[in-house]
């Protein structure tokens, strides 16, 4: 284990306590930042883009856009995604930059039927890329209800060009203990995907949207 749950909960509590002193007009996200040492990101020593299902779902579900096949449509509806977009409606967005930008901004996940992936890449891709978002293929099965639901409670763990990874672990109105449990889920993926993770992980920080990073004590 990279760090004990109690240490994570302690740092999360401090981060939330600091933000409670200032009233915000919106509900802040809580992120975990994990730094790495002795790695060369340009060489690709660590490259993460992993979907992590959070055991304690955020109090506000992640927003999911779905472009299903005809057979998947009714199943997708059961999951109540933020936006259900049939293929023909996706096609109509071609050239409508304002609408595409709005869709890219208002959704976290973009689940696309395989036969619509190329179309989605062409139409949505230019707006998704700069926002660090991307289309994700739906499975071929008709019943995609649970698949869509899983993304409503999932976060993205990713690295860029700097030696650290960052992931949303929930929202500020969640309990520190629940956020710590989500943090452990993210760290578990790092342990699985990064070889010799225990020696490569440097510091761990907890940060609210507007707050300062709080370092997690590993002692």
C-alpha positions as CSV (number, residue, x, y, z in Angstrom):
1,X,0.0,0.0,0.0
2,X,1.3,3.4,-1.0
3,X,-0.3,5.3,1.9
4,X,-2.7,4.4,4.7
5,X,-6.4,5.4,4.4
6,X,-6.1,7.3,7.7
7,X,-3.4,9.6,6.3
8,X,-5.4,10.4,3.2
9,X,-8.5,11.2,5.3
10,X,-6.4,13.5,7.5
11,X,-5.2,15.5,4.6
12,X,-8.6,15.6,3.0
13,X,-10.1,16.9,6.2
14,X,-7.5,19.7,6.3
15,X,-8.2,20.6,2.7
16,X,-12.0,20.8,3.3
17,X,-11.5,22.6,6.6
18,X,-9.6,25.4,4.9
19,X,-12.2,25.8,2.2
20,X,-15.1,25.9,4.7
21,X,-13.6,29.2,5.9
22,X,-14.5,30.7,2.6
23,X,-18.0,30.5,1.2
24,X,-18.1,29.7,-2.5
25,X,-20.9,30.0,-5.0
26,X,-20.4,26.5,-6.3
27,X,-19.6,23.0,-5.1
28,X,-15.9,22.4,-5.4
29,X,-14.3,19.3,-6.8
30,X,-11.6,17.5,-4.7
31,X,-8.6,16.2,-6.6
32,X,-5.7,14.0,-5.7
33,X,-2.3,14.7,-7.2
34,X,0.4,12.1,-7.2
35,X,4.0,13.1,-8.1
36,X,6.6,10.7,-9.4
37,X,10.4,10.6,-8.9
38,X,13.3,9.4,-11.1
39,X,11.1,9.1,-14.2
40,X,11.5,10.5,-17.7
41,X,8.1,11.6,-19.0
42,X,9.5,12.4,-22.4
43,X,10.7,8.8,-22.7
44,X,7.3,7.6,-21.7
45,X,8.4,6.0,-18.4
46,X,4.9,6.6,-17.0
47,X,1.8,7.1,-19.2
48,X,-1.6,6.9,-17.6
49,X,-5.1,7.4,-19.0
50,X,-7.2,5.1,-16.8
51,X,-10.8,5.1,-16.0
52,X,-11.3,4.5,-12.2
53,X,-14.7,3.5,-10.8
54,X,-15.1,5.3,-7.5
55,X,-16.5,3.2,-4.7
56,X,-18.1,6.2,-3.1
57,X,-19.7,8.0,-6.1
58,X,-19.5,11.8,-6.2
59,X,-22.6,13.5,-4.7
60,X,-23.1,14.9,-8.2
61,X,-22.9,12.3,-10.9
62,X,-20.4,12.7,-13.7
63,X,-22.1,13.8,-16.9
64,X,-22.2,11.3,-19.7
65,X,-23.0,11.7,-23.3
66,X,-24.0,8.6,-25.2
67,X,-24.2,8.0,-28.9
68,X,-25.8,4.5,-29.1
69,X,-26.7,2.1,-31.8
70,X,-30.5,1.7,-32.5
71,X,-30.5,-1.5,-30.4
72,X,-28.7,0.1,-27.5
73,X,-30.9,3.2,-27.3
74,X,-33.6,2.0,-24.9
75,X,-31.0,0.4,-22.6
76,X,-29.0,3.6,-22.6
77,X,-32.1,5.6,-21.7
78,X,-32.5,3.5,-18.5
79,X,-29.1,4.9,-17.3
80,X,-30.4,8.5,-17.7
81,X,-27.2,9.9,-19.2
82,X,-26.8,13.7,-19.4
83,X,-27.3,13.6,-23.1
84,X,-28.5,10.8,-25.4
85,X,-27.5,11.7,-29.0
86,X,-28.6,9.5,-31.9
87,X,-26.1,9.1,-34.7
88,X,-28.2,11.2,-37.1
89,X,-28.4,14.0,-34.5
90,X,-24.6,13.8,-34.1
91,X,-24.3,14.2,-37.9
92,X,-26.4,17.4,-37.8
93,X,-23.9,19.0,-35.5
94,X,-21.3,19.2,-38.2
95,X,-20.0,22.7,-38.5
96,X,-22.0,24.0,-35.5
97,X,-19.0,25.1,-33.4
98,X,-21.0,26.8,-30.7
99,X,-23.2,23.7,-30.0
100,X,-20.2,21.4,-30.2
101,X,-18.2,23.5,-27.7
102,X,-21.2,23.5,-25.4
103,X,-21.5,19.7,-25.5
104,X,-17.8,19.3,-24.9
105,X,-17.9,21.6,-21.9
106,X,-21.0,20.2,-20.3
107,X,-20.1,16.5,-20.4
108,X,-17.4,14.5,-18.7
109,X,-17.6,11.3,-20.6
110,X,-18.4,10.6,-24.3
111,X,-19.5,7.0,-24.9
112,X,-19.8,6.2,-28.5
113,X,-21.1,3.2,-30.4
114,X,-18.2,1.7,-32.5
115,X,-19.9,2.5,-35.8
116,X,-20.1,6.1,-34.8
117,X,-16.6,6.5,-33.5
118,X,-15.1,8.0,-36.7
119,X,-18.0,10.4,-37.0
120,X,-17.7,11.5,-33.3
121,X,-13.9,11.9,-33.7
122,X,-14.4,14.2,-36.7
123,X,-17.2,16.3,-35.2
124,X,-16.5,16.3,-31.5
125,X,-12.8,15.6,-31.5
126,X,-11.6,19.2,-32.2
127,X,-13.5,20.4,-29.1
128,X,-12.7,17.5,-26.9
129,X,-8.9,17.4,-27.4
130,X,-8.1,20.8,-25.9
131,X,-10.2,19.9,-22.9
132,X,-8.4,16.7,-22.2
133,X,-11.5,14.7,-23.1
134,X,-11.9,11.9,-25.7
135,X,-14.6,9.5,-27.2
136,X,-14.8,6.1,-25.5
137,X,-16.3,3.1,-27.4
138,X,-19.4,1.5,-26.1
139,X,-19.4,-2.3,-26.0
140,X,-21.1,-4.2,-28.8
141,X,-23.8,-5.7,-26.6
142,X,-27.3,-4.2,-26.7
143,X,-27.6,-3.8,-22.9
144,X,-25.3,-0.9,-22.0
145,X,-27.2,0.3,-18.9
146,X,-24.6,-0.7,-16.3
147,X,-21.7,0.4,-18.6
148,X,-23.2,3.9,-18.8
149,X,-23.9,3.9,-15.0
150,X,-20.3,2.9,-14.3
151,X,-19.0,6.0,-16.1
152,X,-21.4,8.2,-14.1
153,X,-19.4,7.3,-11.0
154,X,-15.9,7.2,-12.6
155,X,-13.0,9.5,-12.7
156,X,-10.1,9.8,-15.1
157,X,-6.5,9.2,-13.9
158,X,-4.1,10.8,-16.3
159,X,-0.6,12.0,-16.8
160,X,0.6,14.7,-19.2
161,X,4.1,15.9,-19.8
162,X,5.0,16.5,-16.1
163,X,5.9,13.8,-13.6
164,X,2.6,13.7,-11.9
165,X,-0.9,12.2,-12.2
166,X,-4.1,13.8,-11.2
167,X,-7.7,12.6,-10.7
168,X,-10.9,13.8,-9.2
169,X,-11.9,11.9,-6.1
170,X,-15.2,13.5,-5.4
171,X,-16.8,16.8,-4.2
172,X,-16.4,18.9,-1.1
173,X,-19.7,17.9,0.4
174,X,-18.6,14.2,0.8
175,X,-17.1,12.8,4.0
176,X,-13.3,12.7,4.2
177,X,-13.5,9.0,4.9
178,X,-15.4,8.4,1.7
179,X,-13.0,10.6,-0.3
180,X,-10.1,8.7,1.2
181,X,-11.7,5.4,0.0
182,X,-11.9,6.9,-3.5
183,X,-8.3,8.0,-3.2
184,X,-7.3,4.4,-2.4
185,X,-9.1,3.2,-5.6
186,X,-7.0,5.6,-7.6
187,X,-3.8,4.6,-5.9
188,X,-4.6,1.0,-6.5
189,X,-4.7,1.6,-10.3
190,X,-1.3,3.4,-10.0
191,X,0.1,0.4,-8.2
192,X,-1.3,-1.9,-11.0
193,X,-0.2,0.2,-14.0
194,X,3.1,1.6,-12.8
195,X,6.0,-0.8,-12.4
196,X,7.8,-0.5,-9.0
197,X,5.1,2.1,-8.0
198,X,6.1,2.2,-4.4
199,X,9.6,3.4,-5.3
200,X,8.4,5.8,-8.0
201,X,5.6,7.6,-6.1
202,X,7.0,10.8,-4.6
203,X,4.4,13.1,-2.8
204,X,0.7,12.9,-2.7
205,X,-1.5,16.1,-2.4
206,X,-5.2,16.8,-1.9
207,X,-6.6,19.9,-3.6
208,X,-10.0,21.5,-3.8
209,X,-10.8,23.5,-6.9
210,X,-9.9,26.9,-5.4
211,X,-7.8,25.7,-2.5
212,X,-4.1,25.2,-1.9
213,X,-2.6,21.6,-2.2
214,X,-2.4,19.8,1.1
215,X,0.4,17.3,1.4
216,X,-0.5,13.8,2.6
217,X,1.8,12.6,5.3
218,X,3.3,9.2,4.5
219,X,5.0,8.8,7.9
